[in-house]
Amino acid sequence: MLQNIRLGSIMVSTAENSAFAVINRLIDSIGPRTELVMTFFEDGRFGYYCSSNKGFLKLAKQFGWLLTDNRIDESGIITGEGYYATQWFDACFWQCKSERRSIDLEHILRNNWQSLERDEYYPHNMPFRHFEKDGYKCYYIYDYYTKNSKHERTDLDKRARNLIFNMKNGIADHQAARILGNAINLQFDKESKSNHLIIPIAASTIETHTKRFSRFCQLLSWYTGIKNGYDTVEVVEEKIEIIPKSLVSLHHIKLDNKKLHRKSVFLIDDVYTTGGSFTDMVYKLKKHGITDIQGIFLSKTNFD
């Protein structure tokens, strides 16, 4: 088997000391007959191909990687995407039968998984700002201005709006989860997060809810160590917007009482506007005996 390592801009890793240590561990951990190509990207993700799915799952568990997606290339080769927790570097590792096959597989990985925009465009050390809604503590990072706002938006405002728009459409979940995860880790220590669940405020349809929050909650849980409560909320039908005021508007969801039992909750959403959905979700959770609730939002609409 051919082994080839090409390293790009190396960044020292807190957990592994360096990219070379990661590569050395890879060499020690895979069998000599296993084909493996891994392309590490600078934003903390990697694309991979491995001839042994079982072996790669074992490898991912050993390294603490999060595997999030896979797809079949037009040539029939199955590749996947994951995230690694160390500080980031640019590198490619090959172990294949020939150099030509290694190069072809790397090309497939980069085409399938390399991000089209650099994450460095968004600051990742943004702290929370605070407010209260109905006596509950809430946190957010960015001001969000609508298109009709007369506010002269800064470059950061425009970036935030773009990020939020993309998150709503399920195409910026990694950037959004990393930014929000960093803010959560700055705000809350490990002990205060230990009994919490991350629960999204339900979107209006099953399709929108899944696209917006499924992988986002998985990533946010991985970044923060907070348990993923995505599956405690089930959207069972489309939301009806016009209903009697006396009824809570989140009639279209079901909550899993067993999984919520004695838990504290971080309610997660992309934008806080009027707080109506947050209030409705709090109402539903309180009916299930949950009283320790805090809201966490990527942004809050600014009406100035």
C-alpha positions as CSV (number, residue, x, y, z in Angstrom):
1,M,0.0,0.0,0.0
2,L,1.1,3.5,-0.7
3,Q,1.3,6.1,2.1
4,N,1.6,9.7,1.3
5,I,1.1,12.7,3.5
6,R,0.8,16.3,2.3
7,L,0.5,19.0,4.9
8,G,-0.6,22.5,4.2
9,S,-0.7,25.4,6.6
10,I,-0.1,23.6,9.9
11,M,-1.6,25.0,13.1
12,V,-0.6,23.6,16.5
13,S,-3.3,21.5,18.0
14,T,-4.1,21.7,21.7
15,A,-5.1,18.0,21.9
16,E,-2.6,16.4,19.6
17,N,0.3,18.9,19.8
18,S,0.6,19.1,16.0
19,A,-0.9,17.9,12.8
20,F,2.0,15.5,12.5
21,A,0.8,13.8,15.7
22,V,-2.6,13.3,14.2
23,I,-1.1,11.8,11.1
24,N,1.2,9.5,13.2
25,R,-1.8,8.3,15.1
26,L,-3.6,7.5,11.9
27,I,-0.7,5.5,10.6
28,D,-0.6,3.5,13.8
29,S,-4.3,3.0,14.0
30,I,-5.2,1.7,10.5
31,G,-4.5,-1.7,9.0
32,P,-1.9,-1.9,6.2
33,R,-4.6,-3.3,3.7
34,T,-7.2,-0.6,4.5
35,E,-7.6,2.1,1.8
36,L,-7.9,5.5,3.5
37,V,-7.9,9.0,2.2
38,M,-8.6,11.9,4.5
39,T,-8.6,15.6,3.6
40,F,-8.5,17.9,6.6
41,F,-9.9,21.4,5.9
42,E,-9.0,24.6,7.7
43,D,-12.5,25.1,9.2
44,G,-12.4,22.0,11.4
45,R,-14.0,19.5,9.0
46,F,-12.6,16.6,7.0
47,G,-13.7,14.6,4.0
48,Y,-12.9,10.9,4.0
49,Y,-13.0,7.7,2.0
50,C,-12.3,4.4,3.7
51,S,-12.5,0.9,2.2
52,S,-13.6,-0.4,5.7
53,N,-16.7,1.3,7.1
54,K,-16.6,-0.7,10.3
55,G,-12.9,0.2,10.7
56,F,-13.5,3.9,10.1
57,L,-16.3,4.0,12.7
58,K,-13.9,2.5,15.2
59,L,-11.2,5.1,14.1
60,A,-13.7,8.0,14.5
61,K,-14.6,6.8,18.0
62,Q,-10.9,6.5,19.0
63,F,-10.2,10.1,17.8
64,G,-13.5,11.6,19.1
65,W,-14.6,12.7,15.6
66,L,-18.2,13.5,14.7
67,L,-19.4,12.0,11.5
68,T,-22.3,13.9,10.0
69,D,-22.9,13.0,6.4
70,N,-22.0,10.8,3.4
71,R,-22.8,10.6,-0.2
72,I,-22.1,8.4,-3.3
73,D,-20.0,10.0,-6.0
74,E,-21.0,9.6,-9.6
75,S,-18.2,7.0,-9.9
76,G,-19.9,4.9,-7.1
77,I,-17.4,5.7,-4.4
78,I,-18.9,6.4,-1.0
79,T,-17.3,9.4,0.8
80,G,-18.2,11.1,4.1
81,E,-17.8,14.3,6.1
82,G,-16.9,14.8,9.8
83,Y,-15.6,17.2,12.3
84,Y,-12.5,17.0,14.5
85,A,-12.1,18.8,17.9
86,T,-8.5,19.8,17.7
87,Q,-7.4,23.2,16.4
88,W,-7.4,23.2,12.6
89,F,-4.9,22.5,9.9
90,D,-4.8,21.8,6.2
91,A,-3.6,18.3,5.3
92,C,-4.2,15.3,3.2
93,F,-3.4,11.7,4.2
94,W,-3.4,8.9,1.6
95,Q,-3.0,5.1,2.0
96,C,-4.0,3.6,-1.3
97,K,-2.9,1.0,-3.9
98,S,-1.5,3.6,-6.2
99,E,-0.7,7.3,-6.3
100,R,-3.1,7.8,-9.2
101,R,-6.0,6.4,-7.1
102,S,-5.0,8.5,-4.1
103,I,-5.1,11.7,-6.2
104,D,-8.4,10.8,-7.7
105,L,-10.0,10.1,-4.3
106,E,-8.6,13.4,-2.9
107,H,-10.1,15.2,-5.9
108,I,-13.5,13.6,-5.1
109,L,-13.3,14.6,-1.4
110,R,-12.4,18.2,-2.2
111,N,-15.2,18.5,-4.7
112,N,-17.8,16.9,-2.4
113,W,-16.8,18.4,0.9
114,Q,-14.7,21.5,0.7
115,S,-16.6,24.6,1.9
116,L,-17.3,27.3,-0.7
117,E,-16.8,30.1,1.8
118,R,-14.2,30.6,4.4
119,D,-15.4,30.4,8.0
120,E,-12.9,33.1,9.0
121,Y,-15.4,35.6,7.5
122,Y,-17.3,35.2,10.7
123,P,-15.7,36.0,14.1
124,H,-15.9,32.9,16.4
125,N,-15.3,34.5,19.8
126,M,-18.5,36.6,20.0
127,P,-19.9,36.8,23.6
128,F,-23.5,36.8,24.5
129,R,-25.7,39.8,25.2
130,H,-28.6,39.3,27.6
131,F,-32.3,40.1,28.1
132,E,-35.3,38.7,29.8
133,K,-38.6,37.4,28.4
134,D,-41.5,36.7,30.9
135,G,-38.9,36.3,33.7
136,Y,-36.7,33.9,31.8
137,K,-33.1,34.6,30.9
138,C,-32.3,34.8,27.2
139,Y,-29.0,35.3,25.4
140,Y,-28.1,36.3,21.8
141,I,-25.0,37.3,19.8
142,Y,-26.0,39.5,16.8
143,D,-28.4,42.3,16.1
144,Y,-30.6,41.4,13.2
145,Y,-32.0,44.1,11.0
146,T,-34.9,43.5,8.6
147,K,-34.7,44.7,5.0
148,N,-37.1,47.5,5.8
149,S,-34.9,48.8,8.6
150,K,-33.5,52.4,8.2
151,H,-30.5,51.4,10.3
152,E,-27.2,51.8,8.3
153,R,-25.9,48.2,8.6
154,T,-22.3,47.6,9.3
155,D,-20.2,44.9,7.6
156,L,-20.8,42.7,10.7
157,D,-24.5,43.3,10.5
158,K,-24.5,42.1,6.9
159,R,-22.4,39.1,7.7
160,A,-24.8,38.2,10.5
161,R,-27.8,38.5,8.3
162,N,-26.2,36.3,5.6
163,L,-25.3,33.7,8.2
164,I,-28.8,33.6,9.6
165,F,-30.4,33.4,6.2
166,N,-28.2,30.5,5.3
167,M,-28.8,28.8,8.6
168,K,-32.6,29.0,8.0
169,N,-32.0,27.1,4.8
170,G,-29.8,24.5,6.4
171,I,-26.6,25.5,4.6
172,A,-24.6,27.3,7.4
173,D,-25.2,24.9,10.3
174,H,-21.5,24.4,10.9
175,Q,-20.6,28.1,11.1
176,A,-23.7,28.9,13.2
177,A,-23.1,26.0,15.6
178,R,-19.5,26.9,16.1
179,I,-20.2,30.5,16.8
180,L,-23.1,29.8,19.1
181,G,-21.2,26.9,20.8
182,N,-18.3,29.1,21.6
183,A,-20.6,31.7,23.1
184,I,-22.3,29.0,25.2
185,N,-18.9,27.7,26.4
186,L,-17.9,31.2,27.4
187,Q,-21.2,31.8,29.3
188,F,-21.7,28.5,31.0
189,D,-19.3,26.2,32.8
190,K,-19.3,22.4,32.5
191,E,-21.3,21.8,35.7
192,S,-24.1,24.2,34.8
193,K,-24.5,22.5,31.4
194,S,-24.5,18.9,32.7
195,N,-28.3,18.5,33.2
196,H,-29.4,20.5,30.2
197,L,-30.8,19.6,26.9
198,I,-30.5,21.6,23.6
199,I,-34.0,21.9,22.2
200,P,-34.9,23.8,19.1
201,I,-38.0,26.1,19.0
202,A,-40.1,24.3,16.5
203,A,-40.3,25.6,12.9
204,S,-43.6,25.7,11.1
205,T,-43.3,22.6,9.0
206,I,-41.6,19.2,9.3
207,E,-39.4,19.8,6.3
208,T,-38.2,23.3,7.6
209,H,-37.7,22.0,11.1
210,T,-35.6,19.1,9.9
211,K,-33.5,21.2,7.5
212,R,-32.9,23.9,10.0
213,F,-32.2,22.0,13.2
214,S,-31.4,18.4,12.7
215,R,-27.6,18.6,12.0
216,F,-27.3,22.0,13.7
217,C,-28.4,20.6,17.1
218,Q,-26.1,17.6,16.5
219,L,-23.1,19.9,15.9
220,L,-24.0,22.3,18.8
221,S,-24.2,19.4,21.2
222,W,-20.8,18.2,20.0
223,Y,-19.2,21.6,20.4
224,T,-20.6,22.3,23.9
225,G,-21.0,18.8,25.5
226,I,-24.7,19.6,26.1
227,K,-27.0,16.7,25.4
228,N,-28.9,16.9,22.1
229,G,-32.6,17.1,22.7
230,Y,-33.6,17.5,19.1
231,D,-35.6,14.3,19.1
232,T,-37.7,15.5,22.1
233,V,-39.6,17.8,19.8
234,E,-41.6,16.2,17.0
235,V,-43.3,18.4,14.4
236,V,-46.4,16.4,13.4
237,E,-48.2,18.7,11.0
238,E,-47.9,22.2,9.5
239,K,-48.4,25.1,11.8
240,I,-51.7,27.0,11.4
241,E,-51.0,30.7,11.9
242,I,-54.5,31.9,12.4
243,I,-55.9,30.4,15.6
244,P,-57.8,31.7,18.6
245,K,-55.7,33.9,20.9
246,S,-56.6,31.7,23.8
247,L,-54.7,28.7,22.3
248,V,-51.0,28.2,22.3
249,S,-49.9,28.4,18.6
250,L,-47.4,25.4,18.8
251,H,-50.3,22.9,18.5
252,H,-48.4,21.2,15.6
253,I,-45.7,19.6,17.8
254,K,-45.4,16.8,20.3
255,L,-42.9,16.6,23.2
256,D,-41.3,13.4,24.5
257,N,-42.1,13.5,28.3
258,K,-39.8,10.6,29.1
259,K,-36.7,12.3,27.6
260,L,-37.6,15.6,29.2
261,H,-38.1,14.2,32.7
262,R,-36.2,16.3,35.3
263,K,-34.1,18.1,32.7
264,S,-33.2,21.7,32.3
265,V,-33.6,23.2,28.8
266,F,-31.7,25.6,26.5
267,L,-34.3,26.7,23.9
268,I,-32.4,27.4,20.7
269,D,-33.5,29.4,17.6
270,D,-31.9,31.5,14.9
271,V,-33.7,34.8,15.5
272,Y,-35.7,36.2,18.4
273,T,-38.2,38.7,17.1
274,T,-41.4,39.2,19.2
275,G,-40.8,36.3,21.5
276,G,-44.1,34.6,20.7
277,S,-42.6,31.3,19.7
278,F,-40.4,31.3,22.8
279,T,-43.3,32.0,25.1
280,D,-45.4,29.2,23.4
281,M,-42.5,26.7,23.8
282,V,-42.1,27.7,27.4
283,Y,-45.8,27.1,28.0
284,K,-45.6,23.6,26.4
285,L,-42.5,22.7,28.4
286,K,-44.1,23.9,31.7
287,K,-47.0,21.6,31.0
288,H,-44.4,18.8,31.0
289,G,-43.0,19.9,34.4
290,I,-40.0,21.7,33.0
291,T,-39.3,25.1,34.7
292,D,-35.6,25.6,34.3
293,I,-35.6,27.2,30.9
294,Q,-33.3,29.6,29.1
295,G,-33.4,31.0,25.6
296,I,-30.4,31.0,23.4
297,F,-30.5,32.8,20.0
298,L,-28.0,33.5,17.3
299,S,-29.6,36.9,16.8
300,K,-32.3,39.3,18.1
301,T,-34.3,41.6,15.8
302,N,-33.4,45.2,16.3
303,F,-36.3,47.5,15.4
304,D,-34.3,50.8,15.7
